[in-house]
Amino acid sequence: MAVLAVIPSRLGATRLPRKPLRLLGGEPLVVRVYQRVAALQVADDLVVATDHEDIREACAVRGIPVVLTRSDHPSGTDRVAEVAARPEFVAYSTLLNVQGDEPFVSREALAGAVAMVTSGFAPVGTAAVPIATHALQRPDVVKVVCTDEGRALYFSRAPIPYLRDPSDASLLTPLVRQHVGVYAYTRTALQQWVQWSPHPLELVERLEQLRPLAHGVAIGVAHVPSAEGGIDTEDDLRRANARWDAGLEGRTSYALD
């Protein structure tokens, strides 16, 4: 089952203006993400999908495969779907969506998401890591609970499952994980995802993965030991450059906050 990895990259970030073109270790962030995913060798092919000529040019001059997509996509998933529908990519049966702001993404997370799909376990795959106790109450940290087999029951910004009795705290830790925002899809699942209208659950939580889940699409969750967060702010970028300068860019054993 041939796997195409797509890195959706848009220029219109607000918290970190022109984010894909900001420098990490002297190169644009989108270039570093491409280099990282290529080095991890989890896909048979890899392409950047962007909405802006500046990003297309930055990739093209470095020999990075890049597709200029529509500018009105509401999400990276929609951008990946546009790329997947292009004639040159129709032979790929599995699509991997790698966020364009994660230059330290781990192989375990990407390979785990892909394996959920290529093994036939679920039409959509993603990943999750152990969650720190202090992160349970943070709405910016997305939580996921799963069936015993490893399929997602629900994703939420709320602390799920709710701890009714503090004496049961020891039961909580193995039940909840922190979601890692990578996705693999079968071609059919990806097409369905973008054809459905946003679901009320998705709109309330602001979590697009609730759309296929609400429609009964199984999402397999690979449990991985650790993963990296993305670069969303100036502080994140400063920390990432410090890590790069310290020669730590190859490590993947940093747990999410």
Secondary structure as UniProt FT lines:
FT   STRAND          3..9
FT   TURN            17..18
FT   HELIX           19..21
FT   STRAND          23..24
FT   TURN            25..26
FT   STRAND          27..28
FT   HELIX           29..40
FT   STRAND          45..50
FT   HELIX           53..60
FT   TURN            61..63
FT   STRAND          66..68
FT   HELIX           76..84
FT   HELIX           87..89
FT   TURN            90..91
FT   STRAND          94..97
FT   TURN            100..101
FT   TURN            103..104
FT   HELIX           107..118
FT   TURN            119..120
FT   STRAND          124..130
FT   HELIX           133..135
FT   TURN            136..137
FT   TURN            139..140
FT   STRAND          143..146
FT   TURN            148..149
FT   STRAND          151..156
FT   HELIX           166..168
FT   HELIX           169..172
FT   TURN            173..175
FT   STRAND          176..186
FT   HELIX           187..195
FT   HELIX           200..205
FT   TURN            208..209
FT   HELIX           210..214
FT   TURN            215..216
FT   STRAND          219..223
FT   HELIX           234..245
FT   TURN            246..247
FT   TURN            249..250
//
